[in-house]
Amino acid sequence: MTLGKLLELANHSGGTLYLMALLLLAALTVIIERSLYLQKMQQGGEALIALLQAHAGLGSQPVQAALQQHAKLPHVSLFEAAAIEATDAARDTCAGHLEEAVMREVPTLDRSLWVLDTVITLAPLLGLFGTIIGMFSAFSVLGDVQNGAGQVTGGIAEALIATASGLLIAMIGLVFFNWLNTKVRVIVHQLETIKLMLLNRRFGAGPGARADLRAV
């Protein structure tokens, strides 16, 4: 299909195909940016969890080197919150501060996903709207008795391209929206895991820790 034919179809759809092209561009931008960002976050979180498992002390050289390397990760805010905690702080107090750090970081993970969600909802509706406009153009030739039937069927086929385009954009967006949401849940689970690991390494499993746990 030539560029001229695509432009003709876009014009017959009342311009909705142009809008869907913008929606597709916005969806692809969010998908690429969030995919790269969340993949980096997940890999960095896995590395920090592995280091915590191998090195119990937060002040150990490997852990400190990893924190400097992954300084932009949301996970690092948990280590910073644990580092500034008072030495005589109770487990519940420390846990509350770490949970606060988690809550501050969560909004940065699903940022811009609302754009993808909007595209998934809006693209099929725009496609249907473009098809209806295309139908108007197709049925407007019925006054031509000789060529009316052929032009109507051809016009309907062209008008349905708008609906098909909207559904295709929505399906692509839905697949990646669910995949990105899964990535977000994995990273949130990493944050909760690091929170628990930091608490266990600071307070251990002694009598004081067990008393704090019973009080929760």
Secondary structure as the mmCIF struct_conf table of DSSP 4:
data_model
#
loop_
_struct_conf.conf_type_id
_struct_conf.id
_struct_conf.beg_label_comp_id
_struct_conf.beg_label_asym_id
_struct_conf.beg_label_seq_id
_struct_conf.end_label_comp_id
_struct_conf.end_label_asym_id
_struct_conf.end_label_seq_id
HELX_RH_AL_P HELX_RH_AL_P1 LEU A 3 HIS A 12
TURN_TY1_P TURN_TY1_P1 SER A 13 GLY A 15
HELX_RH_AL_P HELX_RH_AL_P2 THR A 16 ALA A 54
TURN_TY1_P TURN_TY1_P2 LEU A 58 GLY A 59
BEND BEND1 SER A 60 SER A 60
HELX_RH_AL_P HELX_RH_AL_P3 GLN A 61 GLN A 69
TURN_TY1_P TURN_TY1_P3 HIS A 70 LYS A 72
BEND BEND2 LEU A 73 LEU A 73
TURN_TY1_P TURN_TY1_P4 PRO A 74 HIS A 75
HELX_RH_AL_P HELX_RH_AL_P4 VAL A 76 ALA A 83
TURN_TY1_P TURN_TY1_P5 ILE A 84 ILE A 84
BEND BEND3 GLU A 85 GLU A 85
TURN_TY1_P TURN_TY1_P6 THR A 87 ASP A 88
HELX_RH_AL_P HELX_RH_AL_P5 ARG A 91 LEU A 109
BEND BEND4 ASP A 110 ASP A 110
TURN_TY1_P TURN_TY1_P7 ARG A 111 SER A 112
HELX_RH_AL_P HELX_RH_AL_P6 LEU A 113 PHE A 139
TURN_TY1_P TURN_TY1_P8 SER A 140 GLY A 143
TURN_TY1_P TURN_TY1_P9 VAL A 145 ASN A 147
HELX_RH_AL_P HELX_RH_AL_P7 GLY A 148 PHE A 203
TURN_TY1_P TURN_TY1_P10 GLY A 204 ALA A 205
BEND BEND5 GLY A 206 GLY A 206
HELX_RH_AL_P HELX_RH_AL_P8 PRO A 207 ALA A 215
#
